[in-house]
């Protein structure tokens, strides 16, 4: 899947054990690095945790 700045997404799953984000939390895509398959997100909660889509993190479009 390709993402562009401004797309709204919701967290399905993250491999990060230290985040307070929970499945269903929503955010706005800031950038998508195709080479790294890294999604830079500004979460509505204030978090800026990036999603590593090739390493198990999963999001869905809202």
C-alpha positions as CSV (number, residue, x, y, z in Angstrom):
1,X,0.0,0.0,0.0
2,X,1.2,3.5,-0.7
3,X,0.5,6.4,1.7
4,X,0.7,10.1,1.1
5,X,0.9,13.1,3.5
6,X,-2.5,13.9,5.0
7,X,-3.8,10.3,4.8
8,X,-5.7,9.3,8.0
9,X,-4.8,5.9,9.5
10,X,-5.6,3.8,12.5
11,X,-3.2,1.6,14.4
12,X,-3.9,-2.1,14.1
13,X,-0.7,-3.4,15.7
14,X,2.8,-2.2,16.7
15,X,5.8,-4.2,17.7
16,X,7.0,-1.3,19.9
17,X,6.7,-2.5,23.5
18,X,7.2,1.0,25.0
19,X,4.5,3.0,23.2
20,X,1.2,3.9,24.9
21,X,-0.6,3.7,21.5
22,X,-3.4,1.2,21.4
23,X,-5.1,-0.5,18.5
24,X,-7.7,1.9,17.0
25,X,-5.7,5.0,17.8
26,X,-5.8,7.4,14.8
27,X,-3.2,9.7,13.2
28,X,-2.2,11.6,10.1
29,X,0.5,10.5,7.8
30,X,3.4,13.0,7.5
31,X,5.6,11.0,5.1
32,X,6.1,7.5,3.7
33,X,9.6,6.3,3.0
34,X,9.1,3.6,0.3
35,X,12.7,2.3,0.5
36,X,12.5,1.7,4.3
37,X,8.8,1.0,4.3
38,X,8.6,3.5,7.2
39,X,5.4,5.5,7.8
40,X,6.0,8.7,9.7
41,X,2.8,9.5,11.6
42,X,1.5,12.3,13.8
43,X,-0.8,10.5,16.1
44,X,-3.9,12.3,17.5
45,X,-2.6,11.5,21.0
46,X,0.5,13.6,20.4
47,X,2.8,10.7,19.8
48,X,5.1,10.8,16.7
49,X,5.9,7.1,16.6
50,X,6.8,5.9,13.1
51,X,5.5,2.6,11.8
52,X,7.9,0.0,10.4
53,X,5.6,-1.8,8.1
54,X,8.2,-4.5,7.0
55,X,8.9,-5.2,10.7
56,X,5.4,-6.2,11.8
57,X,3.7,-2.8,12.5
58,X,0.3,-2.6,10.9
59,X,-2.1,0.3,10.2
60,X,-5.3,0.7,8.2
61,X,-6.9,3.6,6.4
62,X,-9.7,5.5,8.1
